[in-house]
Amino acid sequence: MFLRKYFMAFLLLLICFIYLIISGTQLAAQARQTETPDESIRVFLDRFYRNEDFIRQEIPNINYVRDPRQAQVYILLTEQSTGSGGSEYTLTFTGQENFTGLADTLKYVAGQSDTDEIRRQGIARFLRIGLVRYLSRTPMAGEITVNLPGRSERQEQQPVDDKWNYWFFRLNADTNFEEEESSKDISIGGSISASRITEDWKIDLSFRPDYSEDIYETTDITYTSISRQNEFNGLIVKSLSDHWSAGAISKIFSETRVNTDLSIAAGPAIEYNIFPYSISTRRQFTFRLSLWGQKIDYDTETIFAKISEKLFYSTLSIGTQIIERWGDVRSTIEGCIYTHDAEINKLEWDTDFDIRISQGLSFNCNFQASLIHDQLYIAIGDRSVDEILLRRTQLKTDWSYDVRVGLSYTFGSQYNNIVNPRFGSNGRRDYGGDYH
């Protein structure tokens, strides 16, 4: 009798649950029809990342689709840093289907102190501006309203004198403590940077010290690993044209792991970009040649019986960045050769790309590889087991590589209009605990 009552209660609960699902689905469909009219345009947002849910909420009368080929308007968002530590966002609008040939590019600049809310509101505002030319060609044109600032408001927007003369400074300090019964990790670091960026000149200076101490205890012995790293980087660049740049680079560092007490290197450099720098957020293909002079002091004597030496070398770097509707590619190949011995050299290749193969199917890969023949800093003598296991010293190697390959596939409804942040965004758990 008890089991029968339990079964009937469960059955009633199941019926109510199914009814709620069906009702909820119908209400959601009605809400979507109300919020997003059929005559509205289909839009694909590319690289909006954290802002995508916000955009769908702020601009609901648009059909957001999951595949760029299903869109009437493809919108790409790219970002690059400004000289004052802010961000310049570029929104590129490309018309498709009945809007083919209608294209536009808008730029929004956010200040260094602007919060995420201010930035995403700015992106949404420029997105609305860019969509007007497309919506004005649909039955929704009669619902568009445009508010322009009055004359007095425009007059207030006068340029102001910059008492810092475009210089921007940043200070940062960080520390980390981690401990359990048999181990303890301590790290202390920070950074100081100064930059001045204008259309003609770019000056970038930075210094970062780091100290870390790792302690591991066993029943018989305690291992302690101490690592120090201090690094200064300096860059000054003069814009020669929309394709050419020239400047000087410097680097000063000391690092326990690579047996370096102090290294000072500096030299001139020149760079050529096949594409104009004005479209650098979308396309770059650069060739950079640098000539270096270096004075280096080692912590201990090297395998070449050196405790200090002066070196001269040159580097050639070829880099590309392409961001398009079909995906993006970033790749750099850099070669280094020493003047006193051509057999002392290094070649590094770093490639990262994400390609849309077909609707919903994407392929991504990150590949890093190095041919290493310039380890002049390797210390003489054998390395102890604890130095190797705790990675306190760099071992001799002729090569290294790291490969990551992935595929992703999505399918289902082409529309992506609804935002539901309950229990975490998009069904992901944002609270503590494991997700199995």
Buried (B, 14 or more C-beta within 10 A) or exposed (E): EEEEEEEEEEEEEEEEEEEEEEEEEEEEEEEBEEBBBEEBBBBBBBEBEEBBBBBBEBBBBBBBBBBBBBBBBBBBBBBEEBBBBBBBBBBBBBBBEEBEEBEBBBEBEBBEEBEEEEBBBBBBEBBBBBBEBBBEBBEBEEEEEEEEEEEEEEEEEEEEEEEEEEBBEEEEEEEEEEEEEEEBBBBBBBBBBBBBBEEEBBBBBBBBBBBBBBBBEEEEEEBEBEBEBBBBBBBBBEBBEEEEBEBBBBBBBBBBBBBBBBBBBBBEBBBBBEBEBEBBBBBBBBEBEBBBEBBBBBBEBBEEEBEEBEBEBBBEBBBBBBBBBEBBBBBBBBBBBBEEEEEBBBBBBBBBBBBBEEBBEBBBBBBBBBBBBBBBBBBEEEBEEEBEEBEBBBEEEEEEEEEEEEEEEEEEEBBBBBBEEEEEBEEEEEEEEEEE
